[in-house]
């Protein structure tokens, strides 16, 4: 009785620590997207633009499953602490980068740490709160995105304009330190101590498979032909590594991806939908600031606030979703979210330079609402379907699929953008005596260079960027339609808990 009272007393402090850790990751997403045009303007290398996101997302995607499994084996607290420390080291190094290549390498390190933050923070909430409480607490967790959405772009824009883009990576340091302190003071776990067989082989094979596939998507059509031998080798290595990964997981004593959880229809649909929505999110958040600054010629602060609308809609919808889950069920809640995602995607697919930033912000808001409704429903449903021993990996698997969608989306959509830009300049620049490349877009993202450009060259660059991003957002619309079809396949009744567990 005394222990139960003590656990209830520390719950708010654990929740506050978890929210700090999540805020650290959420702010990172909004600030870096806002600062990217300034970073490219300083370091150059627009052709590597998508790699700044892809490198981070690659390691995030790979490590999220490993962290999820390790947390089931050794507890949430030590694994989350390790992830936060690595994330902070990567953040410090990113702020010291002197070239785009250095920044990409340091983003890999940052991504290794980030893989622990979101899934384990969410898993801890699943551990300490009941199913009914989780539906409400998800609203608090999602409010982190709203707060970071308001503060992130504002702080990022101010730092870029008045200090330096380097500080956008360093604002995480005090947040991470406070989160670690709170976890070790208030989170107390009882983890069974026994010898474990860590699935290193599965981790290596998964890394190889995703890395080669992502490299193919980013560079295919730009550095080498899709039909070249290089492309053939990359896709072969990726497929072979994935097949070996599946075999490894079936034979491993403690696999990093136990496939039995995927047999549950609700988990399978939730994870596949998260893959599709992950592709959507990265296509919007990665390239929207470049469009608002380079084509609409607005300031970094305005560009940042077009993304803010997404993170404002997300927590509002998440709180509504928590109530809807208890009244109409997770399937109807998810369907409502899927319809709103389609509406937001249509707004982006019809976005033009003359529409202005308000149109872009409205599209962001709709996408945020759709994500708030669906993601909350998925997490609560998944955590209620599995026992404690699988809650970490089940939550991580859903995060992994969304991160994998981010990774594939950043690579695929970045490749589409680069290919469209290259084709546009080859068709239109030569006839006007201009020698433009994909890296010429750097000029648009530097305000001083943009103002000093000839009108004809600037128009040509802006038309190319507009054409490329319209192609990107048409693909985003296709992803939203695919996610809705998947949502319709959700079972009409709640699934029973796997392995009988729960709280």
N, C-alpha and C positions, 0 to 999 in steps of 0.2 A: 504493500500500500504506500509505504514511504517512498520506495523507488519510483512508483508510478507518479506520485506527486512531484518528485524531483524532475522526472522526465518532462512533465507538463510545464514545469517552471522554466526549463532551459530551452524548450522548443522555440520561443520567439528569438532567442539569441542565435540559435543554430540557423533559423530562417534568415536572420539578418546577415549572417556570415555567408550563407549560400547566395543571397541576393547581391552581396558585394562582389563575389566571384563572378556571378553571371553579368553584373554590370560592367565588370572589367572586360569581358569578352564582347558584350554588346556595344560598348563605347568604341572598342577597337574597330568593329565593323563599320560604324557610321563615320568615324573620324577619318579612317584611311581612304574610304571612298570619296569623301569630301576633299581630302588633301592630294589625291592622286594626280589631278591636272597640274598642281604646283610642283609635285615631285618630278613628274615627267618634264615639266618646263625647266627644272633645275638640272636633273641628271640626264635628260634625253632618253632615247630608246623607246619611242611609242610602240614599236614593233613588239616589245617585250611587256607591254601594258598588262595583258591578261595573265602573264606569268607571275606578276606580283600577287595576284589573287590565287592563281592555280597552285603555286608552290605552297602557300599557306594551307589551302584547302586539301591538297594532296596528303600532307602529313597529318592533318586533322582527320581526314577520312580513314587513313590507315590505322592510326593509333587509337581512335575512339573505341574500336572493338577490343583492342588489347587492354586498354584501361578499364573498360566495362567488365571484362573477364577477370582481370587482376583484382578489381574491387570486390567481386563476388568471392574471391579466394582469400584476400588479405584485409578486406575492410575498405570503406570509402575514404576515411580520413587520411591515411598515409599516401594513398595513390593520388588523391586530389591535391594534396600538398605538394607532392613531387611535380605534378603537372603545372601548378601555378608558378613554382620556382623556375621551371624551364621556360615557361611563357614569359616571365619577367626578364630572364636573361636574353631571350630572343628580342624582346621589345627594346632593351638597352642597345643591343647591337644594331637593330634596324635604324635607330636614331643616329647612329654613327656611320651609316653607309655613305660611301663616296662615289658609288656608281650603281647603275641599275642591276648589274650582275651581283654585286655585293648585297644589295637590298633583297634580291630574290633568294640568295643563300640564307640570309638571316631570317627571312620569312619562313623558310623551311624549319628552322629551329623554333621559331615562335609557334608554328603549326603543331610541332611535336607536343608542346605543352598545352596548347589549346584543346587538343583532343580529349583531355581529361575534364575540362572545366564544365561545359554545358551538360553532358550526359550524367556525370557523377553528382553535380549539383541537383539535377532533377531527380536522380535516383534517391538521394538522401531524403528529399521531401516524400518520396514514395515509401521510404522506410519508417519515418516518424509520424506520418499522418494516415488516418483511415481513408477509405475510398471516398466517403462523402466529404471529408475535410479536403482531400486532394482537389476535388472539383472547384472548391472555393479558393484554395491556396494558389492554384494555377493562375488565378487573376492577379495575385500579388507578384508572382514570379514574372508574369507578362508585363506588369507595370514597370519592371526594370527596363524593358525595351522602349516604353513610352518616355521614361525619364531620360534614358540615354539618347533617344531620338531628338529630344528637345535640346539637351545639353551638348551632345556629341557634335552635330554640325555647327552649332554656335561657337563652341570652344575651338573646334577644328578650323573653322573659317577665320576666327580672330587670331589664332596662332599662326596660320598661314599668312595672313595679311600683315600682322604687326610684329611677329617674333620669327618663327621658322617652322617649317613643316616637320622638322626633326622632333619637336616637342610633342607632336601628336602620338608618338610611340612611348614617350616617357611619362605621360599622365597616368599610366596603369600601375606604376610602381607602388605608390602608397595604398592603392586599392587592394592590390595583391597581398601586401604585408598585413593589412587589417583583416582580410578574409582568412589568412592562415592563422592568425592569432585567435580569432573567434572560434574556428574549428577545433583547435587544440584545447581551448578553455572549456567549451560547452558540449561538444559532440563526443559521446561515450558509446563505444561499440563493444559488443561481446562476440568476437569472431573465433570460431573453432580453430585451434592451432593444430595443423597437421601438414604432412609433406605433400606438396603439389607438383604435378607435372605440367609445366608451362609449355604451351604450344608454340615454340619458337619457329618451327617449320612452317606452320600456317601463316604466321605473321610475315615471314620473309616472302613466301609465295604470293600473298595478297599484295604486298608492296610492289613486287615486280610486275604483277598483272596490271594494277591500276596505273603505275608510273609509265609503263610503255604505252598503254592505251591513251593516257592523257597527252603524252608527247606526240603521238600520232595525230590526235585531234587538233592540238595547238599549231603544229608545224605543217600538217598535211595541206596541200594546196598552195602553200606559201614557200616553204623551203624545199619541198620536193613534191612530185606529182602523186595524186591519190593512187595511180596505177603503177607507180614505180616499185622497184625491188625493195627499196627501203621501207615503204609502206607495208608491203607484203611481209617482210621480216618482223616488223613491229607488231602487226596484228597477230601473227603466228605465235610470237613469244608471249603476248598478252593472253591469248586463248589457252595456250599450253599451260602457262602458269596458273590460270584460273581452274582448269581441269584438275591439275595436280593439287591445288588448294582444296577443291571439293573432296578429292580422295583422301587427302590428309585429315580433313575435318571428320570424315566418316570413321577413320581409324584411330584418331587421337583419343586418349583417355579423358582429357579435359580441353576440348576444342574451344578456340576463341569464338567460333560461330556454331553453336549447337543447332543443327537444322530441325530438331524436333519442334522448336518454337514456331518455325515457319509453317508447320502443318496446320496451325490454327488460322482459319480463314481471315479473321479480323486482323491478326498481326500481319499476315501476308499482304492483304490489301492496303493496310495502313503504311507498311514499309514501301510498297511499290508506288503508292500515291506520293509519299514523301520524296521519293526519287524524282518524280515529275515536277513537284512543286519546288524542289531544290534547284532544278535547272531554270525554272522561271525566276526565282529570286535573284540568282546571280546575274542573269541577263539584265535585270532591271537595275540592281544596286551598283553593278560594276561600271556600266556605260552611261547611265543617265546623267551623272555630273559632267561628263565630257561633252554630252550633247547640249546641256543647258549653258555651259561656259563657252564651248567652242563655236556652237552654231547660234544659240540664242544670245550669246555675248553678255551673259549675266555674271555676277560676282560669285566667288566660291561659297559665300554664305547663302545666297539664293539657291545655288545648285544643291547645297547641303539640305536645305529645308524642303526641297522637292522629295527627298528621301525621308525626311522627318515625318511626313504625312503617313508613310507606310507603318512606321513604328508607333505612331499614335493610334492608328486604326487597329493594330494588332492587340495591344493590351485591353482596349475597350471591348473588342469582340471576344477576347479570351475570358473576360469576366462574365460577359453575357453567355458564352459557351458553357461555363461552369454551371450556371443556373439551368440552361437548356438541357444539359446532360441528365439532370435529376428529374426533368419534367417530360421531355419528348424523346430522350434517348440519344445515344451517340450517332446512330445512322442518320437520323433526320438533321441533327446538328451538322454533321459532315457534309450532307447534301446541300444544305444552305450555304456552307462555306465554299463548296465547289462552284456553285452558281455565281457567287460574288467574285471569285477568282477569275471566272470567264469574263465578267463585266469589266474588271480592272484591266485584263489583258487586251480587250477590245479597245479601250481608251489608249493604251500604248501603241497598238497596231495602227491607230489612226492619228498618232501624234505627228504634228508638223511644226516647223520652226515658228510659223505665225501663230500657232495655238497658244504659245507662251507657257511660262512655268506653272501657272495654276492648273492647266490641263494635265501636265505631268504629275503635279501633286495630287490631283483627284484620282488619277490612275493608281498612284502609289497607295493612297488611302484605301481604295477598294481592295487591292491585293493584300494589304495589311489586315483588313477585316476578314477576308477569306482565309488567310493563314491563321489568324487568331481562333476562328471557329473550328477549323480542321485539326490543327496541331494539338490543341488542348484536348479535344475528343480522343485523338489517337493515343496520347500519352496516358491519360486516365484509364482508357480501355486496356491498353497493353499492360500497365502496372497492376491492374486488377485481374489479369488473366494468368500471371505467372507468380511463383513463390519467391521468397527473399533470395534463395540461392540462384535464381535466374533473373531477378529483377534488374540487376546491373547490366548484364549482357543484353537483355530484351530492350531496355531503354536505350542502351548504346547502339543496338542494331538499327533502331528507328532513326537515331541521330546520324548513324553511319550512312543510311540510305539517303537522307537529306543532304549530308555533306558530300556523298558520292555524286548526287545530282548537282550540287554546287560545283564540284570538281569537273565533271563531264561538261556541265553547262558552260563554265568559264572557258574551258578548252574549245568546245564545239562552237559556241557563239563568238568567242574571240577569233577562231579560225574563219568563221563566216564573215565577220567584220573585216578582217585583214584581206580576205580574198575579194570581197566586194569593193574595198578601197583600191586594191591593186588593179582590178578590172576597170573600175571607173577612171582611174588616172591614165591607164593605157589607152582607153577609148577617147578620152576628152583632152588630156594634157598635151599629147604629141601634136595635135593639130593646131594648138595655140602656141607652140614653141616652148612649152614649159616642161621641165624635167622633174616630175613629182613622184614621190614614193610614199609608202605607208608612214614612214618616219616624218614626212613633211607635215603630218597632222600635229606634231609637236608645236609647230608655230602657232596653231590656233589656240592651244592651251596656255600659251604665255601671253598675257594681256598686252605687254609692251610691244612684243614682236607682232602680234595680231594687228595692233593699231598702226604699225608702220608698214604693213603689207600693201601691195598693189590690190586694188579692188577686184580685178579679174582673177588673180591668184587666190585671194581669200574666198571669193564666191565658189571657185572650183573646188577648193578644199572643203568648204562647208557643204556643198552639194554632195560630195563624195561621202562625207561623214553621215549626212542625213540619209542617203541611199543605203549605206551599210547598216545603219541602226534600224531602219525600217525593215530590212530583211531579218535582223535579229529579233525584232518584236513580233514579226509574223510567226517566227518559230516559237516564241514565248506563248503566243495564242494557241498554237497547236499543243503545246505541253499542258496548258490549262484545260483544254478539251479532253486530252488523254487522262488527266487526273480525275475529271468528273466521271468519265466512263468507269474508272476503277472504283470510285466511291460508290457508284450504284451497285457494285458487286458485294458490298458489305453485308454480312448476315443480319437478318432482321431481329434476331434475339442475341442477348449477351452470351459470350462464351464462358464456360466454367474454367476455374483456375487450374492451370497445368501443375501437376505434382501436389495438388491439394493445398498449396501454401497460401499466402496472403500477407497479413500483418504478422 
